[in-house]
Amino acid sequence: MNLLEDLKRKNPGLPLFSVLDGAFAPYGRVLPVLDPASLRAAMAQTKIPEAGNCYVASDPILEATADVRHLAHTVYGGMAVQAGCCNGRGFTLNAEEYHKCSEVNYSTTGLVLLLALPSDIRDRTLDSSAVVGFYLPPEVLVEIYPRVLHFAPCRVSPEGFNCLVVLTRGTNAPLDHVDPSAPGEEGLLWMKNKWLLCHPDSPQARKGAFVGIKGENLRLSME
């Protein structure tokens, strides 16, 4: 039994696909890797924490790779980009965010992305039953389309995950002011180019982020 089939068996309540499946088409697309050895080596120098997740917005080693420089032209149309990583051992949904630019991901460990479509939001609320899991195999590069909801990946092994995160420069930087009580989309704006909906049981809710996910706080089981 391969890893994806095993995860499906252990998580019967969560739709799970591969990013290589046609089901991924509304959410993103697979991109070619130009220099696999260089990208692999750059990701290898990033560290996976012993517990939880960590996010680094900008890593000069990652930004110097041929693939990231190529992405700045082909995916981001010549805009300035930042390339960093989200590494960790997380396995819970907790929240979903979106950007108004694409996000590019790549991993040497493999991971699961928990995604939803913009049309799944109703009155600033997302039912977690609309969330779909996509397995990102090691050394596969993907573009997640603008406004597609996503958050920190889920690990698929006890060793945790590493994940390249490429975005337009300045994304996820702090804002001078946030107001989750504001009407409409403004109330979801949590950081620069980052609109966030969180589950009431999440750490993000305790920090004051907009509570906009109802239903189960999904967890990816490996048991």
C-alpha positions as CSV (number, residue, x, y, z in Angstrom):
1,M,0.0,0.0,0.0
2,N,1.4,3.4,-1.0
3,L,1.5,6.4,1.4
4,L,-1.5,8.1,0.0
5,E,-3.7,5.0,0.1
6,D,-2.6,4.4,3.7
7,L,-3.5,8.0,4.6
8,K,-6.9,7.6,3.0
9,R,-7.5,4.4,5.0
10,K,-6.6,6.2,8.2
11,N,-8.6,9.4,7.4
12,P,-12.0,8.2,6.0
13,G,-13.7,11.5,6.8
14,L,-11.3,13.6,4.8
15,P,-11.2,13.6,1.0
16,L,-7.6,13.0,0.0
17,F,-6.0,13.2,-3.4
18,S,-2.6,13.7,-4.9
19,V,-1.6,17.0,-6.5
20,L,-0.8,14.9,-9.6
21,D,-4.6,14.0,-9.9
22,G,-7.0,15.9,-12.0
23,A,-8.9,16.9,-8.8
24,F,-6.1,19.4,-8.1
25,A,-6.9,21.5,-11.2
26,P,-9.2,24.0,-9.6
27,Y,-6.7,24.6,-6.8
28,G,-3.4,24.8,-8.6
29,R,-1.0,23.2,-11.0
30,V,2.2,21.3,-11.0
31,L,5.3,23.2,-12.3
32,P,8.6,21.9,-13.7
33,V,11.7,21.9,-11.5
34,L,14.6,23.4,-13.4
35,D,17.5,22.4,-11.0
36,P,16.4,19.6,-8.7
37,A,19.8,19.2,-7.0
38,S,20.1,22.9,-6.1
39,L,16.5,23.2,-4.8
40,R,16.9,20.0,-2.8
41,A,20.1,21.2,-1.2
42,A,18.7,24.6,-0.4
43,M,15.7,23.0,1.3
44,A,18.0,20.6,3.2
45,Q,19.6,23.6,5.0
46,T,16.3,24.6,6.6
47,K,15.5,23.0,10.0
48,I,12.4,21.2,11.2
49,P,11.5,22.1,14.8
50,E,11.2,19.5,17.5
51,A,7.6,20.6,18.1
52,G,5.0,22.8,16.3
53,N,5.7,24.7,13.1
54,C,7.9,27.6,12.2
55,Y,7.7,30.0,9.3
56,V,10.5,32.0,7.7
57,A,9.3,34.5,5.1
58,S,12.6,35.2,3.4
59,D,15.7,32.9,3.1
60,P,18.5,34.2,0.9
61,I,19.7,30.7,0.1
62,L,16.3,29.7,-1.2
63,E,15.9,33.0,-3.0
64,A,19.2,32.5,-4.9
65,T,18.1,29.2,-6.5
66,A,17.5,29.1,-10.2
67,D,14.0,27.8,-9.6
68,V,12.9,30.7,-7.4
69,R,14.5,33.3,-9.8
70,H,12.6,31.6,-12.7
71,L,9.3,31.7,-10.7
72,A,9.6,35.4,-10.2
73,H,9.4,35.8,-14.0
74,T,7.0,33.0,-15.0
75,V,4.5,32.9,-12.1
76,Y,4.8,36.4,-10.7
77,G,5.3,38.4,-13.9
78,G,8.5,40.0,-12.8
79,M,7.3,41.1,-9.4
80,A,9.7,41.0,-6.4
81,V,9.2,37.7,-4.6
82,Q,10.2,36.3,-1.2
83,A,11.1,32.6,-0.7
84,G,11.1,31.1,2.7
85,C,9.8,27.9,4.4
86,C,7.2,26.6,6.7
87,N,8.6,23.6,8.5
88,G,7.1,21.6,11.3
89,R,5.2,18.7,12.7
90,G,1.6,20.0,12.6
91,F,-1.4,17.9,11.6
92,T,-4.4,20.1,12.4
93,L,-6.4,22.5,10.2
94,N,-6.8,25.3,12.8
95,A,-7.2,28.0,10.1
96,E,-7.3,28.8,6.4
97,E,-5.8,31.9,4.7
98,Y,-5.7,33.3,1.2
99,H,-3.5,35.7,-0.7
100,K,-4.2,37.7,-3.8
101,C,-1.2,36.2,-5.4
102,S,-0.2,32.7,-6.1
103,E,1.8,30.7,-3.5
104,V,4.4,28.2,-4.7
105,N,5.2,25.1,-2.6
106,Y,7.8,22.4,-2.8
107,S,9.0,19.8,-0.2
108,T,11.7,17.2,0.2
109,T,9.7,15.3,2.8
110,G,6.3,15.2,1.3
111,L,3.2,16.6,3.1
112,V,-0.5,17.2,2.9
113,L,-2.1,20.5,2.0
114,L,-5.6,21.2,3.4
115,L,-7.3,23.4,0.7
116,A,-10.6,25.0,0.0
117,L,-11.9,27.1,-2.9
118,P,-13.0,30.8,-2.6
119,S,-16.5,29.7,-3.6
120,D,-16.7,27.5,-0.4
121,I,-16.9,30.7,1.7
122,R,-20.4,31.7,2.6
123,D,-21.0,34.9,4.5
124,R,-17.4,34.9,5.7
125,T,-17.8,31.4,6.9
126,L,-16.1,28.2,5.7
127,D,-17.5,24.8,6.7
128,S,-14.6,22.5,7.3
129,S,-16.4,19.7,5.5
130,A,-15.5,21.6,2.3
131,V,-11.8,21.2,2.9
132,V,-9.9,18.8,0.7
133,G,-6.5,17.2,1.4
134,F,-3.9,17.0,-1.3
135,Y,-0.7,15.0,-0.9
136,L,2.4,16.8,-2.2
137,P,5.0,14.1,-2.9
138,P,8.7,14.9,-2.3
139,E,10.4,17.1,-4.9
140,V,7.2,18.2,-6.7
141,L,6.8,21.9,-7.3
142,V,3.2,23.3,-7.3
143,E,1.5,26.7,-7.7
144,I,-1.5,27.3,-5.4
145,Y,-3.7,29.8,-7.2
146,P,-4.7,33.2,-5.8
147,R,-7.5,33.2,-3.3
148,V,-7.4,29.4,-2.8
149,L,-7.6,28.8,0.9
150,H,-4.6,27.0,2.6
151,F,-2.6,27.1,5.8
152,A,0.3,25.3,7.3
153,P,0.8,21.8,5.8
154,C,0.3,18.5,7.7
155,R,3.1,16.1,8.3
156,V,3.0,12.6,6.8
157,S,5.7,11.1,8.9
158,P,6.9,11.4,12.5
159,E,10.0,13.3,11.2
160,G,7.8,16.2,10.2
161,F,7.8,18.3,7.0
162,N,9.6,21.0,5.2
163,C,7.8,23.3,2.7
164,L,9.1,26.0,0.4
165,V,6.9,29.1,0.4
166,V,7.2,31.6,-2.4
167,L,5.0,34.7,-2.4
168,T,5.2,38.3,-3.6
169,R,7.6,40.2,-1.4
170,G,6.0,41.7,1.7
171,T,3.3,39.1,2.1
172,N,2.7,38.1,5.7
173,A,4.4,41.2,7.1
174,P,2.7,42.8,10.0
175,L,0.1,45.5,9.5
176,D,-0.1,48.7,11.5
177,H,-3.7,47.9,12.3
178,V,-6.1,44.9,12.1
179,D,-9.8,44.9,13.0
180,P,-11.5,41.5,13.0
181,S,-14.7,43.3,13.9
182,A,-14.7,45.2,10.6
183,P,-17.4,44.3,8.0
184,G,-16.8,42.3,4.9
185,E,-13.3,41.2,3.7
186,E,-11.6,43.9,5.8
187,G,-12.3,41.9,9.0
188,L,-10.4,38.9,7.6
189,L,-7.2,40.9,6.9
190,W,-4.6,39.7,9.4
191,M,-1.3,40.5,7.8
192,K,-0.2,42.1,4.5
193,N,-1.8,40.2,1.6
194,K,-3.1,37.6,4.1
195,W,-6.8,37.1,4.8
196,L,-7.5,34.6,7.6
197,L,-10.4,32.6,8.8
198,C,-9.7,30.5,11.9
199,H,-11.5,27.7,13.8
200,P,-12.8,28.7,17.3
201,D,-10.5,26.0,18.9
202,S,-7.4,27.2,17.2
203,P,-4.4,29.2,18.6
204,Q,-5.2,31.9,16.0
205,A,-8.6,32.5,17.6
206,R,-6.9,33.0,21.0
207,K,-4.7,35.7,19.3
208,G,-7.9,37.5,18.2
209,A,-8.1,36.4,14.5
210,F,-11.5,36.3,12.8
211,V,-13.4,33.1,13.7
212,G,-14.8,32.0,10.4
213,I,-14.5,28.2,10.3
214,K,-17.3,26.0,11.5
215,G,-17.4,22.2,11.9
216,E,-14.7,19.9,12.9
217,N,-11.1,21.2,13.4
218,L,-9.7,18.6,11.0
219,R,-6.7,16.5,12.0
220,L,-4.6,14.3,9.7
221,S,-4.1,10.9,11.4
222,M,-1.1,8.6,10.8
223,E,-2.6,5.9,13.0
